[in-house]
Amino acid sequence: MHTSPATLPGTGDAGGMNVVERCQAQALADLGHRVELVTRRSSPDDPDELELLPGVTLRHVDAGPPARLAKSAIDDHIEEFSAGLAKLRPSDVVHSHHWMSGVAALPVAQAWGVPHVQSFHSVAAPPGSPLSAGEPPESPRRVPGEAAVARGSQAVVAISAAEAQTVIDRCGADADRVSIVSPGVDQEMFRPLLPGERCWSCPDENLESWPRGYVLIAARLEPLKGPDLAIQALANVDPEIRPHLVVAGDASSAFAAYEQQLHAMVGELGLVDQVTFVGAQPRTELARLLRGARVVLVPSHSETFGLVALEAAASGTPVIAASAGGLREAVAHGVTGQLMDSRRPEDWALALTRLLMVPGLLDRMSKVSRVHARRFDWGWAAQRLVAVYRQLLVHDG
């Protein structure tokens, strides 16, 4: 089978694909299928095509200037991306990731006479929703675009039951055409510390200066991800037991000033020596961070799944997460971590204190977390995707 996932918002290289897209492509190739990842050229140096690994080819098409663009500017070039996609060899199935890709690819798939599958990864919040607080204004094309691809695609693949409900209720997708394919986790990369293995330490600091270890938040530095709540929660933990907080993630261009606000908050709360910002980390370094942390915090306002919570589980690290969206599926409440209905820093501090102080609790959660994470496998996810594709091909045939 030959599939072409279209990914218009990509940065123009393999790193521009999100984790789900990259891992799905690799798992499909491992099953013997050919996969072409198609994204916008964002640099003059981007080649027309590049073999990422056996069976997976990355293709760049021209759509707007060959430069990195803010998401708010990319949808001005949807028609150009569609025209570039149409020049490629037809695939058996076109699977679009994100709404802009779907708007561009749906008419191409229709012209080719092949099924179109849509994945969203995120859906626009309703106007006035508190989830959009701090977010830049949505493109006026987004809501109608999401509805058009949700209703016009032969199938919609959601990453969680929470996302499935959103695309049905908010975008008007036919429930009979929606399938849930949960993500997997690389169990070799994300694993617990081995006996005698040295814990992660910040290159610029001495780990011995963190006698109570560290807790971690790994997310883009934007209001939706709630790093401010993580910092405020830390401030409410008794200094006698307070761990260090490591913040891993960079601010996007739309939130250039937000990181400065977080640093200012750290200073105002007197936590300068207890919070370390390490920026975005490559996957291998993120895995080291996760396995060395005592607890991972996921205070997002909304998540379609919350893959970092699953990666933490595979690393044997319990999670405290907001009870939002797919996080309710990624975290087994009271077993692999704690789900929080409250966004009061004091409540998050109490939850963190309990995990740190109840004898044996972290160890018990760590063991079950690894069992929980084994349920999520990229090979299984690829088999589920192939089943969706084959059903469409049989139906069309």
BELNOR-V656850 format. One line per field, one symbol per residue. phi: phi as a letter, one per 20 degrees, with the letter a starting at -180 (. if undefined). psi: psi as a letter, one per 40 degrees, with the letter a starting at -180 (. if undefined). burial: + if it has 16 or more other C-alpha atoms within 10 Angstrom, else -. A space follows every 10 residues. Layout:
phi = ???
psi = ???
burial = ???
This chain:
phi = .ddcfecgfg enbgffffgf ffffffffff eneecdedbf fdbfefffbb efagncdedd cfbnffbfcf gfdfffdfff fffffffefg dfbddednff ffffegffff ffmcfddccd mbcgfggnff fefnefgfff efffffffff eeefbcddeb fffgfffffe dnffgfdecd cffdbffefe bffegnfffg cfgecegffd fdmcdcccag ebggemffff fffgfeeggf cfefddddqd efffcgefff fffffgffem dgecccedmf cfgfffffff feffbddcef fbbfbnffff ffffemdfcd cfeclfffef degmddrced eedfgfffff ffffffdfgm fffffgffgf fgfffdcfff ffffffffff fffffff
psi = ihighhgdei eeidediidd dddddddddd eeihhhhhih heidehidih hdihehhhhh ihgaigihii deedeeeddd ddddddeihi idihhihidd dddddddddd defiihhhid diihiiheie deheiiiihe eddddddddd deidihhiei dddddddddd efihdeehih hiiahheddh iihihehhii ihdeihdeeg deaiiihhii giddefdddd dddddehhdd ehiihhhhii iidefdeddd ddddddddef edeehhheai iidddddddd deidihhgfi dihddgdddd ddddefhihh iighbededd hhhedeahhh diehdddddd dddddddhhe dddddddddd dddeehhddd dddddddddd dddddd.
burial = -+++++++++ ++++-++--+ +++++++++- --++++++++ +++--+---+ ----++++++ ++++-+-++- +--++-++++ ++++++---+ ++++++++++ +++++++++- -+-+++++++ +++++----- ++------+- -++-++++++ ++++++++++ ++++++++-+ ++++--++++ +++++++-++ +++------+ +-----+--+ --++++++++ ++++++++++ +++++++--- -+++++++++ +---+--++- -++-++---- +--++++-++ -----+++++ ++++++++++ ++++++++++ ++++++++++ ++++++++++ +++-++++++ --+-++-+++ +++-++---- -+--++++++ -++--+++++ ++++++-++- -+-----
